[in-house]
Amino acid sequence: MPVNSHFNLWFSTGVKEARKAGIGYGIRPYDEDGLYAVRNRGKLLARTGTAEEAVAVLVAALPEGIGPAR
């Protein structure tokens, strides 16, 4: 389930708070030098030049078999 808060976009396996859910991936726009930061529970995975690239990195990093939010 995607959620937008303070210009950050994060994803969760449930509707609980992100820190209580199974997935903590998120995208922070304009992190440094105008780039998009892709993070998992705060750990930087990548910085990209476009939102589309950031989403592609995040989707590629998701675990297999992930289903809809519950």
Wavefront OBJ file of the C-alpha trace (Angstrom):
o trace
v 0.000 0.000 0.000
v 1.659 3.287 -1.030
v 1.412 6.203 1.388
v 2.548 9.810 0.918
v 3.686 11.819 3.915
v 5.829 14.962 3.989
v 6.654 14.462 0.297
v 8.036 10.971 1.029
v 6.469 7.917 -0.590
v 6.690 4.676 1.377
v 5.330 1.195 0.878
v 3.991 -1.288 3.401
v 2.556 -4.799 3.442
v -0.253 -3.640 5.695
v -2.225 -0.653 6.804
v -0.386 -0.362 10.133
v 2.287 2.232 10.757
v 5.365 1.674 8.576
v 7.600 0.767 11.502
v 5.149 -2.003 12.485
v 4.630 -3.395 8.985
v 6.692 -5.973 7.125
v 8.218 -3.685 4.509
v 9.857 -0.356 5.106
v 10.810 0.771 1.611
v 10.423 4.418 0.759
v 11.357 7.146 -1.682
v 12.511 10.560 -0.505
v 12.463 13.199 -3.238
v 15.241 15.756 -3.414
v 17.352 13.914 -0.838
v 20.722 15.320 -1.949
v 21.621 17.315 -5.014
v 18.022 17.084 -6.259
v 18.121 13.280 -6.449
v 15.554 10.743 -5.282
v 16.711 8.481 -2.442
v 15.407 4.922 -2.260
v 15.661 3.564 1.273
v 14.719 0.442 3.191
v 14.150 1.133 6.867
v 16.476 4.115 6.630
v 19.304 2.342 4.783
v 20.125 4.011 1.470
v 19.734 1.609 -1.472
v 20.161 4.045 -4.368
v 19.888 7.631 -5.542
v 18.266 8.271 -8.895
v 17.656 11.245 -11.150
v 13.949 10.653 -11.756
v 10.934 9.432 -9.819
v 10.402 6.692 -12.410
v 13.919 5.339 -11.833
v 13.398 5.436 -8.067
v 10.166 3.439 -8.329
v 11.883 0.899 -10.609
v 14.690 0.415 -8.055
v 12.194 0.026 -5.225
v 10.007 -2.470 -7.110
v 13.060 -4.525 -8.106
v 14.108 -4.703 -4.433
v 10.757 -5.991 -3.137
v 10.753 -9.597 -1.928
v 9.178 -12.262 -4.132
v 5.641 -13.347 -3.363
v 4.590 -10.066 -1.824
v 0.835 -9.714 -2.040
v -1.647 -6.901 -1.531
v -1.745 -4.920 1.714
v -3.916 -6.415 4.435
l 1 2 3 4 5 6 7 8 9 10 11 12 13 14 15 16 17 18 19 20 21 22 23 24 25 26 27 28 29 30 31 32 33 34 35 36 37 38 39 40 41 42 43 44 45 46 47 48 49 50 51 52 53 54 55 56 57 58 59 60 61 62 63 64 65 66 67 68 69 70
